[in-house]
Amino acid sequence: MKTTGEWLNEEIGPRLSDQLEVRGIDRRSFIKFAAAITAAMGLPVGMAGRVMAAIENESARPAVIWLHFQECTGCTESLLRATHPTLETLILDMVSLDYSETLLAAAGHQAEAALADSIQANDGRFILVVEGSVPTADRGNFCKVAGQTPQQMLHRIAPHAAAAIAIGSCASWGGVQSAAPNPTGAVGLAEALKLEGITKADGSALPVINLPGCPASPYNFLQTVLYYLTMQQLPELDVKGRPKFAYGRLIHENCERRPHFDAGRFAKEFGDEGHRKGWCLYKLGCKGPETFANCPAIEFGDVGGNTWPVGIGHPCFGCAEHGVGFHKALHEQADVETVTPPSMFPGVTTEHGGGMTAAAAALAGAVAGGAAVYALGAHDKLKRAEGADTTQQD
């Protein structure tokens, strides 16, 4: 049986090998990346070759139209700082980014012409990416691009897409704009499409993949696109429209502070002894026990270990969970999906005296005596049973 490395070596064609050499990436590093990204998508290791083949195949690059509505551009900024792959590799070699109001070189009428040309050339095949919430109050007039509201843009563009990706918490379900009192009536992309009755050109529902986070991890976006390129279908989604490979487990389950939670060791104030020692942040309002995301596994920012909120000592905000981030108070304790800890725990350390008290000795003697009596009784019963068996055999 071929190893993963042997298989990938065969899959890396001359064009991709040349690209790697020009960019100073050795084959071994590329193979390690392929294996890691395949595992991150929840695919078997044998699929790594197909992942690389999909990256190399220029004709398979999907066209992407990226729209910005009510948001801070944080998800795009996060994508700009991705290192494996870098942004230029993603948008030039892996996808064809035909329209993005942040990254497009053209402006004005030229930008709008590029958008119209891409829709026409890739009708029914392009991926629509939406960053930011959709305002529903005042007919959507809180946000306009080229004189059009988000609703008008969605009516014009969404029916021609193959699928849509709502990147970030704003596009997934409203984000910070949807927090009370929500003056703009902000909602996520999926809800906006439903409210507007927008479907694909054939009347079927437009598939929407939610990639929540504030900002969303660029690698969850990358893995979703790679999955689509490799499998020619969308990844398996949970009931909230999130890819299970990235949002299938609670943050609480993978958190490096979880052992402290199980042992009842909690920081109670920022800067106290427990906080300095890295104890669990549940009592400081950590939302990890009710938030599904892969933050502890992939971390954030490519700047070293523990680079995610809990890793640097701040409670999880719950930005990837609908109804948690921007809706629950920072200090409010999470609804634990598994088991809620009691309000009181025994001390972390127990003082041990130099000897045994008379009461403890009496208790230990009683327990030991009871155990001895029980053992003798059990021995007698076993003997009587053996005798009965012998008599029956005779």
JOWO-V12425 format. One record per residue. N is the residue number from 1. RES is the residue in three letters. PHI is phi in whole degrees, -180 to 180 (* if undefined). D_FIRST is the distance of its C-alpha to the first C-alpha in whole Angstrom. Layout:
BEGIN
N	RES	PHI	D_FIRST
N	RES	PHI	D_FIRST
END
This chain:
BEGIN
1	MET	*	0
2	LYS	-74	4
3	THR	-77	7
4	THR	-60	10
5	GLY	-63	12
6	GLU	-64	10
7	TRP	-64	10
8	LEU	-67	13
9	ASN	-59	14
10	GLU	-71	14
11	GLU	-79	16
12	ILE	-78	19
13	GLY	-78	21
14	PRO	-62	24
15	ARG	-63	27
16	LEU	-69	25
17	SER	-62	24
18	ASP	-63	28
19	GLN	-62	29
20	LEU	-62	27
21	GLU	-65	29
22	VAL	-62	32
23	ARG	-90	32
24	GLY	72	31
25	ILE	-107	27
26	ASP	-79	24
27	ARG	-60	21
28	ARG	-63	20
29	SER	-65	22
30	PHE	-66	21
31	ILE	-66	18
32	LYS	-63	19
33	PHE	-63	21
34	ALA	-61	19
35	ALA	-64	17
36	ALA	-68	20
37	ILE	-70	22
38	THR	-66	19
39	ALA	-65	19
40	ALA	-64	23
41	MET	-82	23
42	GLY	78	22
43	LEU	-96	19
44	PRO	-65	15
45	VAL	-60	13
46	GLY	-66	11
47	MET	-84	15
48	ALA	-60	15
49	GLY	-62	14
50	ARG	-69	17
51	VAL	-62	19
52	MET	-68	20
53	ALA	-63	20
54	ALA	-66	23
55	ILE	-66	24
56	GLU	-73	24
57	ASN	-76	26
58	GLU	-62	30
59	SER	-68	31
60	ALA	-87	29
61	ARG	-64	31
62	PRO	-79	33
63	ALA	-74	37
64	VAL	-125	38
65	ILE	-113	42
66	TRP	-113	43
67	LEU	-106	46
68	HIS	-116	48
69	PHE	-116	50
70	GLN	-80	52
71	GLU	-167	50
72	CYS	-110	50
73	THR	69	47
74	GLY	-64	45
75	CYS	-68	42
76	THR	-66	42
77	GLU	-60	43
78	SER	-65	40
79	LEU	-63	38
80	LEU	-60	40
81	ARG	-100	38
82	ALA	-66	35
83	THR	-117	33
84	HIS	-142	29
85	PRO	-84	30
86	THR	-76	33
87	LEU	-60	36
88	GLU	-65	36
89	THR	-66	32
90	LEU	-64	32
91	ILE	-87	35
92	LEU	-105	35
93	ASP	-108	31
94	MET	-102	30
95	VAL	-132	33
96	SER	-109	36
97	LEU	-79	39
98	ASP	-85	42
99	TYR	-152	44
100	SER	-155	45
101	GLU	-65	48
102	THR	-90	47
103	LEU	-103	45
104	LEU	-70	47
105	ALA	-72	48
106	ALA	-75	51
107	ALA	-146	54
108	GLY	60	56
109	HIS	-63	57
110	GLN	-66	54
111	ALA	-65	51
112	GLU	-67	52
113	ALA	-67	52
114	ALA	-63	48
115	LEU	-63	48
116	ALA	-63	50
117	ASP	-65	48
118	SER	-67	44
119	ILE	-61	45
120	GLN	-69	46
121	ALA	-74	43
122	ASN	-122	41
123	ASP	-56	43
124	GLY	82	40
125	ARG	-124	37
126	PHE	-82	38
127	ILE	-100	37
128	LEU	-93	40
129	VAL	-111	40
130	VAL	-118	43
131	GLU	-117	44
132	GLY	110	47
133	SER	-81	49
134	VAL	-107	52
135	PRO	-77	55
136	THR	-110	57
137	ALA	-75	60
138	ASP	51	63
139	ARG	58	61
140	GLY	82	58
141	ASN	-74	61
142	PHE	-74	60
143	CYS	-144	57
144	LYS	-141	57
145	VAL	-130	55
146	ALA	54	57
147	GLY	80	60
148	GLN	-118	57
149	THR	-78	57
150	PRO	-55	53
151	GLN	-62	54
152	GLN	-66	55
153	MET	-66	52
154	LEU	-66	50
155	HIS	-61	52
156	ARG	-81	51
157	ILE	-106	48
158	ALA	-56	46
159	PRO	-61	46
160	HIS	-98	44
161	ALA	-87	41
162	ALA	-82	38
163	ALA	-162	37
164	ALA	-128	39
165	ILE	-117	38
166	ALA	-94	41
167	ILE	-96	40
168	GLY	93	42
169	SER	-67	44
170	CYS	-64	47
171	ALA	-73	45
172	SER	-72	43
173	TRP	-155	46
174	GLY	109	49
175	GLY	59	48
176	VAL	-64	51
177	GLN	-66	54
178	SER	-86	53
179	ALA	-67	55
180	ALA	-56	58
181	PRO	-93	61
182	ASN	51	58
183	PRO	-66	61
184	THR	-92	59
185	GLY	65	57
186	ALA	-67	54
187	VAL	-137	51
188	GLY	-80	47
189	LEU	-61	46
190	ALA	-59	45
191	GLU	-68	48
192	ALA	-64	50
193	LEU	-62	48
194	LYS	-67	49
195	LEU	-63	53
196	GLU	-88	53
197	GLY	67	52
198	ILE	-87	50
199	THR	-129	47
200	LYS	-70	45
201	ALA	-59	47
202	ASP	-87	46
203	GLY	92	47
204	SER	-81	44
205	ALA	-71	43
206	LEU	-78	41
207	PRO	-63	38
208	VAL	-121	39
209	ILE	-103	36
210	ASN	-92	38
211	LEU	-122	37
212	PRO	-70	40
213	GLY	144	40
214	CYS	-134	43
215	PRO	-83	42
216	ALA	-71	39
217	SER	-69	35
218	PRO	-62	34
219	TYR	-79	31
220	ASN	-67	31
221	PHE	-66	33
222	LEU	-58	30
223	GLN	-66	27
224	THR	-65	29
225	VAL	-65	29
226	LEU	-63	26
227	TYR	-61	25
228	TYR	-64	27
229	LEU	-65	26
230	THR	-77	23
231	MET	-96	23
232	GLN	58	27
233	GLN	-158	28
234	LEU	-80	30
235	PRO	-67	28
236	GLU	-65	29
237	LEU	-112	33
238	ASP	-86	35
239	VAL	-67	38
240	LYS	-102	39
241	GLY	78	37
242	ARG	-102	35
243	PRO	-62	31
244	LYS	-66	30
245	PHE	-67	27
246	ALA	-108	30
247	TYR	-126	33
248	GLY	-88	31
249	ARG	-134	32
250	LEU	-67	36
251	ILE	-55	36
252	HIS	-56	38
253	GLU	-74	35
254	ASN	-107	33
255	CYS	-67	36
256	GLU	-68	36
257	ARG	-93	40
258	ARG	-58	39
259	PRO	-57	39
260	HIS	-69	43
261	PHE	-60	43
262	ASP	-64	42
263	ALA	-89	45
264	GLY	79	48
265	ARG	-105	48
266	PHE	-127	49
267	ALA	-73	51
268	LYS	-109	54
269	GLU	-145	55
270	PHE	-63	54
271	GLY	90	54
272	ASP	-76	55
273	GLU	-60	53
274	GLY	-64	50
275	HIS	-65	50
276	ARG	-67	50
277	LYS	-87	47
278	GLY	84	45
279	TRP	-74	46
280	CYS	-62	45
281	LEU	-101	47
282	TYR	-54	47
283	LYS	-76	51
284	LEU	-95	51
285	GLY	103	50
286	CYS	-63	46
287	LYS	-96	45
288	GLY	-56	41
289	PRO	-67	42
290	GLU	-129	42
291	THR	-118	40
292	PHE	-96	37
293	ALA	-172	35
294	ASN	-106	32
295	CYS	-53	35
296	PRO	-65	34
297	ALA	-82	30
298	ILE	-102	30
299	GLU	57	34
300	PHE	-158	36
301	GLY	90	37
302	ASP	55	35
303	VAL	-122	37
304	GLY	121	36
305	GLY	-67	35
306	ASN	64	37
307	THR	-88	38
308	TRP	-155	39
309	PRO	-48	42
310	VAL	-65	42
311	GLY	-63	40
312	ILE	-101	43
313	GLY	101	46
314	HIS	-114	47
315	PRO	-59	46
316	CYS	-61	44
317	PHE	-89	46
318	GLY	79	44
319	CYS	-67	44
320	ALA	-90	41
321	GLU	-115	42
322	HIS	-63	45
323	GLY	83	48
324	VAL	-108	47
325	GLY	-60	47
326	PHE	72	51
327	HIS	-123	52
328	LYS	-97	52
329	ALA	-64	54
330	LEU	-58	53
331	HIS	-87	54
332	GLU	-69	53
333	GLN	-75	51
334	ALA	-74	48
335	ASP	-85	47
336	VAL	-71	45
337	GLU	-71	42
338	THR	-97	41
339	VAL	-143	44
340	THR	-82	47
341	PRO	-69	49
342	PRO	-67	52
343	SER	-73	55
344	MET	-123	55
345	PHE	-127	53
346	PRO	-65	54
347	GLY	-59	54
348	VAL	-65	51
349	THR	-118	52
350	THR	-115	55
351	GLU	-73	58
352	HIS	-110	58
353	GLY	-76	61
354	GLY	-79	62
355	GLY	-151	63
356	MET	-104	63
357	THR	-74	66
358	ALA	-63	68
359	ALA	-65	67
360	ALA	-65	63
361	ALA	-66	64
362	ALA	-64	66
363	LEU	-64	63
364	ALA	-61	61
365	GLY	-65	63
366	ALA	-65	63
367	VAL	-63	60
368	ALA	-64	59
369	GLY	-64	62
370	GLY	-61	61
371	ALA	-65	57
372	ALA	-66	59
373	VAL	-62	61
374	TYR	-62	58
375	ALA	-64	56
376	LEU	-64	60
377	GLY	-61	60
378	ALA	-64	57
379	HIS	-66	57
380	ASP	-63	60
381	LYS	-61	59
382	LEU	-64	56
383	LYS	-63	58
384	ARG	-63	60
385	ALA	-65	57
386	GLU	-64	56
387	GLY	-64	60
388	ALA	-63	60
389	ASP	-63	57
390	THR	-64	59
391	THR	-62	62
392	GLN	-67	60
393	GLN	-69	58
394	ASP	-67	62
END
